[in-house]
Amino acid sequence: MDGRHMQIGEVAARTELSLRTIRHYEDAGLVVPSARSQGGFRLYTESDVDRLMIIRRMKPLGFTLDEMRSLLETTDRLDADEPAAPEERAELLARLREFEAAAGRRVADLRVQLARAEEFAARLAARLPDPDA
């Protein structure tokens, strides 16, 4: 990371999240701006953007704020400078495996929903007259 700070507008553009959503995630304790400007503006780093991208990817899979928080706490601890004790690391990895399995199940559910939606759209299209005919 280069240590460069970004204002919330740039972070919103990069993450495709609204300012309101980013502030909501801050209020929920999922992300905390790394700094504040002298004028009190939120300042974010590349690590903060990465964190918001994790949250953004979890949202369409239906993870709750509490689940997001739990995953972020797990990955924060696994990535901490001070390594976890072997027992704690095993527990953290087990929790991470649970999230991976849950994400896989939710992706499979979304694929079924998408297939149904595509089938529906195709049926509607089939009912329309051919514009070239």
Beta strands, then each sheet from edge to edge (+ up, - down):
strand 1: 6-7
strand 2: 35-36
strand 3: 42-44
sheet 1: 1+ 3- 2+
end
